[in-house]
């Protein structure tokens, strides 16, 4: 599950990630379901072309968002605090 630190929101799917980026951060990306490539429409660049695999798609996007758009998103599981 991906977590947007800027908004403190958890996102489940690629569709939710792209929708969240578009609506909350005004960043337009396309993430293919069958491809490891991500396209940032705002920067006019493909991400993940160099030896990326399907598991690295979100990691490549996270790095790009942090570097170019000042958005901090991290792939991980939801952690619950013990009481």
C-alpha positions in Angstrom: 0.0 0.0 0.0 1.4 3.4 -1.0 1.4 6.2 1.5 1.4 9.9 0.5 3.3 11.7 3.3 2.2 15.1 2.1 -1.5 14.3 2.6 -1.1 11.5 5.1 -3.3 9.2 2.9 -2.9 5.5 2.0 -3.5 4.5 -1.6 -4.3 0.9 -2.7 -4.0 0.7 -6.5 -2.2 2.4 -9.4 -5.5 4.0 -10.3 -5.9 5.6 -6.9 -2.3 6.8 -7.1 -2.8 8.5 -10.4 -6.1 10.0 -9.4 -4.7 11.3 -6.1 -1.7 12.9 -7.9 -4.0 14.5 -10.4 -6.6 15.8 -7.9 -4.5 16.7 -4.9 -1.1 17.6 -6.4 -1.9 18.6 -10.0 0.7 16.1 -11.3 -0.4 14.0 -14.3 1.1 10.5 -14.7 0.1 7.4 -16.5 0.9 4.0 -15.0 0.3 1.0 -17.3 -1.2 -2.2 -15.8 0.8 -4.4 -18.1 3.9 -2.3 -18.3 6.7 -1.3 -15.9 6.9 2.2 -17.5 5.4 5.3 -16.0 4.9 8.4 -18.0 4.9 11.9 -16.4 2.9 14.1 -18.6 4.1 17.3 -16.8 7.8 16.5 -17.4 7.2 14.7 -20.7 9.3 11.8 -19.7 9.1 8.0 -19.3 10.3 6.6 -16.0 11.7 3.2 -15.4 13.2 2.5 -18.8 16.6 1.4 -17.5 16.4 -2.2 -16.2 13.3 -1.7 -14.2 11.0 -4.6 -13.5 7.3 -4.7 -12.5 8.1 -4.5 -8.8 10.1 -1.3 -9.3 7.3 0.8 -11.0 6.2 2.5 -7.8 9.7 2.9 -6.5 10.7 4.7 -9.8 7.7 7.0 -9.5 8.4 7.7 -5.8 11.9 8.8 -6.7 10.7 11.0 -9.5 8.0 12.7 -7.4 10.4 13.5 -4.6 13.1 14.9 -7.0 10.9 16.8 -9.4 7.6 17.6 -7.7 8.4 17.7 -4.0 5.9 14.9 -3.2 6.8 12.2 -0.8 5.2 8.9 -1.4 6.4 5.6 -0.1 5.4 2.0 -0.9 4.9 -0.1 2.2 2.4 -1.7 4.5 0.3 0.1 7.0 1.9 0.0 10.4 -0.3 -0.1 13.4 0.9 1.2 16.8 0.6 -1.2 19.7 -1.3 0.1 22.6 
